[in-house]
Amino acid sequence: MAKATKKQALGRGLSALLKDPENDIKSAEDKNADKVVGNIVELEIDSVEVNPFQPRTNFNEETLRELASSIRELGVIQPITVRKLAFNKYQLVSGERRFRASKLIGLETIPAYIRIANDQESLEMALVENIQRQDLDPIEIALSYQRLIDEINLTQEQMSERVGKKRSTIANYLRLLKLDPIIQTGMRDGFISMGHGRAMVNIESQIDQLEVYEKIISNKLSVRATEALVKSLNNDAPENETKTTSPEIPKYVKKGIKDFSEYFGHKIDVKVAKNGSGKITIPFHSEEDFNRIKKLVQRAKS
């Protein structure tokens, strides 16, 4: 107990040090930096701003209130991590749920680890910390991996070292981003699993992907049944046969598909026969979605 009290007192002492303009810390080489950086410090909660690089934007209000209730009873058990921006000004690197919950119950201070980091380092830390969470959906993880590639210029081998995952695991997540956006949304909302998504990735055409997705939803197909369906689809339409039997979609149709898709908010399926005739299919995923599309059609008629 005495050790815990001493640690908290040290945190308050460091907080006082940080409020002294003459001892302001701007880099890891500054005087007193070794006393503050990497230690737990009690910071005024109003001196901390949220991280614009935060890869996660969806925070469940109910679970946030539950966390706030826990913090009210037990305090903030795990400190947040921040980086120093300027005198008495900090930015979150990780721990936004704890930060939001603490503000929700009106805490004036919050325990924090202070880091010295530039924008790129802050983004990398936020992304890697986000990937390590247990409650992320597969698409959130895949998008975080993709940002590490696009914005931090990490290779899959480097990411493997950073997050402690096999390169093959990272590659499997990244492949999910080849799925149609509607399917990605379905995975994020829990309608299908990552196993379903991995099976559908093997379908090149996004239109065919959507057809399989609709069958999964309507027939409540298991992952194994989905894999069998995809295998059957690929066997029935070999690449060489598809190229010879499927007529090329005219340019005017290709141009119009985008307009249709944007208007209806869905990937529109268009099939064209050899004689130039065709069929337009507008998918819907619920009664509410159907009624929304119906109103769009009625609005276009009036």
N, C-alpha and C positions, 0 to 999 in steps of 0.2 A: 504493500500500500504506500509506504514511504517513497519507494522508487517512482511510482506513478505520479505522486504529488510533485516530486522534484522535476520530473519531465515536463509537467504542465507549467510549473513555475518558470522553467527555462524557456518555454514557448512564449510566455508573457514578456520575459526579458528581451527576447529577440524581437518581439513585436514593437517594443519601445525603441529598440535600436533602429528599426526600419522607419520609424516616424521622425527620426532626426535627419533633417535635410543635409547636414554636413557629412553624414555617414551613408548617404545614398549609394546603393549598389547598382551599377549599370552593366557590369560584366563579371565573369567568374574570377578575374584577376584583381578586382577592386578590394580595398581594405574591408575587412569583416565579412567578405563574401563566403569564406570557408565556415564562418559561424552560422550562416543563414541558409545557404544553398544546400539542399538535401536534408534539412532538419524540419521538424514539425513546428510551425509558427501559427499563433492565433492571429488571423487577419480580420479586419473589419469587413463584413460581408458586402458593404456598399463599395468597397475598393476593388471588388472583383467583377469583371465583366464576362459574359458568356463568350464562347469560342466560335467565331464565324466559320471555322474550318470543321466544326463538329460534324462528323459523318452521319450522326443519328439525329433526326428531326422529329420523330414521333415519340412522345412521352405519354404513357397511359395515365390519365388523371386519377383513376381509382388506386392504382399501385403507388402513385406519387403521394396520395393522402395516407396510405398505409405506412409508407416509409417515414412520412412526416410525424405520424403518431409514434413510431418507434424511436425516432430521434428525440421527440419530446420527453420520452421516458428514459432513454439510455444515453442520449447525446450522439454526436457523430463519431462512430467507432472507427471508421476508416477515413483518414484525412483525404481531402481533394488534392489534386496536383495543379499548380498554376505556374505560369511563367511571368516574369517581371517585365512590364512594359515601360513604366516611368516611375517617378517618385510617388509612392503610395498608390500605385495603379497596377493591377494584375489581370491576367486573362486565364480562363480555365483551359487546362489541357485534358483533364479527365475528372469525372465525378459530377457531371451536370445534374444527375438525378438527386444526389445528396445536396448539392447547392440549391436546387429549386425547392426541395422539400424543407430545407433549413429556412429559406426565405418565406415559405408558406406559413411557418409557425412563428415568424418574426424574430429569429435569432439575429443578434447584432454582430457576432463574430463566428468564425468557422476555422477549424484546424486545417492547415494546408502545408504541403511540401512545395517549396519554391524551386523552380528551375530557371536557368538562363538558356533561352532558346530563340532562334530566329523563326520566321514564318514557316519555312520548309520543315524544320525540325519539329515545330509544334504540330503541323499537320501530320507528319509521320507518327509522332507519339499518339496523337488522337486516333488515327486510323488503326494502328497496331493495338491500342488499348481497346478499341471498339470491337475488333475481330476476336479478342480473347473473351468477350462476354458470352454467357451461356444461353441467353434468351433471344439471340438474333435469328432472323429467318435467313435461309440460304441466299436470297437475292441481296440482302443487306451486306452479307459477308462478301459475296462476289463483287458488288460495287466497291467495297472498301479495297479489295485486292486490285481492282481495275484502276482505282485512283492512285494507289501506290505505284502502279506501272506508269500511268500517264503523267502524274504530277510530281512524283519523287524519283522517277526513272529507275525504279528497282527492277531487277530481273526476277524470274520465278525462283531461282536459286537463292538470291539474297532475301526474298520474302520468306522462303522456307526457314532460313536462319533466324530472321527477326521474330516470326510468330511461332516457331517450333512445330511447323506442320510439314508433312512430306510434300515434295514438289507435285506428285501425282494428285494429291488432295486439292492443292491450290488450282491445278489445271482443271479438275472436275468442277470446281465452283465457277471458274471463269467461263467454262463452256455453257453454263446456264444462261449467260447473257446473250447467247445466240437464239434463245427462244423468243417467240413473239411477245411484245409487251403485255398483251392481255394475259398470256400464260404466266409471265413473271408476276403480274399483279395477283393472279389466282394463287400462286405459291406463297406470296407475302401474306395473303389473307387466310392462308391455311386450308384452301380448298383441295390442294394437291400437295404431295410431299416432294422432297428433293429427288427421291427415287423415281417418281413419275416424270419429273423434269429431265433427269439424266436419260431416261428412255426416249423421250421425245426429241432430245438434242440430235439423235441419229436420223431425224427426218429433215431433209434439206429445205423443202418448201414450207414456208410459214403458214400457207393456206392449209396444207395437209396437217401441220402441227395443230392448228385450231380445230380441225375436224376430229382429230384424235382426242384433243382436250375436251371437246363437247361430249364425246362418248364416255370419257372417264367420269365427267361430272354427272351425266344423265344415268349411266349404268353403274356408278359407284365402283369402277374397276380398281382392282388391287394393282400394286406395282408389277407383280408377275404377269397378270393379265394384260397390262399395258405393254410390257416388253414383248409378249406374244403377238399383240395386235400390231405393234411397230414392225416386228420381224415379218409378219404376214404381208403388211403393206409394202415393205421394201422388196420382198420376194415377188409380189404381184406386179410391181412396176420397176423392173431393172433399168439401170441408167441408160443403156443403149436403146431399149425399147421405148422409153419415155421420150427420148430425143427424136425418134422417128415417127411416133404416133401423135404426140402432142403438138398441135399447130401453134405457131408463134403468135403471141398476143399482140394485136395491132397497137401502134403508137398512141392513137387517140384513146384507146381503152386504158393503156398504162397511165396516161395523163389523167384520165377521169377517175381511176381507182383511188388516187390520193385525195381528190376532192370529196369523193363519197365517204372515204374512211374518216376524214377530218370532220365531216358534217354529222355522221352517225356515231362517231366516237368508238368505232370498231374496225377491225381489219376486214375489209369487204372481199368476198370471194367472187371472182369473175372467171367463168369458163367460156371459151370460144371454140365453136366447131369449125370444121374445114370450110363449110359453105359461108362462113362469116357471121352466122347467128350465134347467140350466146345466152348466158344465164348469170344474173347477179344474185348472190346470196348474202343476206344481212343477218349475222348471228345475234342472239340475245342470250343472257345468262340468268334471267329471273323475270318474274311477272312485272316487277318495277322497271326493269331494263326494257322489257317489251313495250310497256306503256309510254316510256320516255321516247322510244323510237317512233311509236305511233303518233305521238304529238308532233314530232319533227316532220313526219310525212303530211299530217293534216295542215301544219303551218305552211308547208311548201305549196299545198293545193290552194290555200286561201289567198 
